[in-house]
Amino acid sequence: MPRYTYRRLTKLPTTVEDLRRHTVLNLPGMLAGLRFEHTVMQAGAVVPISVEDTGVLIFTLAGRGVMLLDGDRIEVAANDLVHIPAGVPYGFQTLGGADWSYVVLQAPVE
């Protein structure tokens, strides 16, 4: 049984108005220590295998990539969400000839 979670999200907001309705207010201190990062990997780019001390969420915005998770090979594309718990080895690379755009959310270190 894999120690990670992979989901394809199919019902995401697609218009500016829908996005406004899905915005969550972040009060000061609510998400203290949370790391948010938007990354665009160029075609052919590779991120070597690493292990994090905290959980990581990776949401693909556009493009395609291959994630190596705990020895498994997972292909991801737009609207795919992957949860990688602390201690699970992972790495990734772009797939195809286009850039891969994704967002990383990482839990704070406790």
TADAMO-V318292 format. One record per backbone hydrogen bond with DSSP energy under -0.5 kcal/mol. CO is the residue of the C=O (numbers start at 1). NH is the residue of the N-H. E is the energy in kcal/mol with one decimal. If there is no record, write none. Layout:
# TADAMO-V318292
CO_NH_E / CO_NH_E
This chain:
# TADAMO-V318292
3_85_-0.6 / 5_83_-2.9 / 7_9_-0.6 / 7_81_-3.6 / 8_10_-0.6 / 10_12_-0.7 / 15_19_-2.5 / 16_20_-2.2 / 17_21_-1.7 / 18_22_-1.1 / 19_22_-0.5 / 20_23_-1.0 / 25_27_-0.8 / 27_30_-2.6 / 29_32_-1.2 / 31_34_-2.3 / 35_106_-2.6 / 37_39_-0.5 / 37_104_-3.2 / 39_41_-0.5 / 39_102_-2.6 / 41_100_-2.5 / 42_45_-2.4 / 45_94_-1.9 / 46_48_-0.5 / 47_92_-1.6 / 50_90_-2.6 / 52_87_-2.4 / 55_107_-1.8 / 56_84_-3.4 / 57_105_-2.6 / 58_60_-0.5 / 58_82_-2.5 / 59_103_-2.7 / 60_79_-2.5 / 62_101_-2.6 / 64_95_-2.2 / 65_76_-2.8 / 66_93_-1.9 / 67_69_-0.7 / 67_74_-3.1 / 68_70_-0.5 / 68_91_-1.4 / 69_72_-2.7 / 72_69_-2.5 / 72_74_-0.6 / 74_67_-3.4 / 76_65_-2.3 / 77_80_-1.8 / 79_9_-3.7 / 80_60_-2.5 / 81_7_-2.8 / 82_58_-2.6 / 82_84_-0.5 / 83_5_-2.4 / 83_85_-0.6 / 84_56_-2.5 / 85_88_-1.6 / 87_89_-0.6 / 89_70_-3.0 / 90_50_-2.8 / 91_68_-3.2 / 92_47_-3.9 / 93_66_-2.9 / 99_101_-0.5 / 100_41_-3.0 / 101_61_-2.6 / 101_62_-1.7 / 102_39_-3.0 / 103_59_-2.6 / 104_37_-2.3 / 105_57_-3.1 / 106_35_-2.5
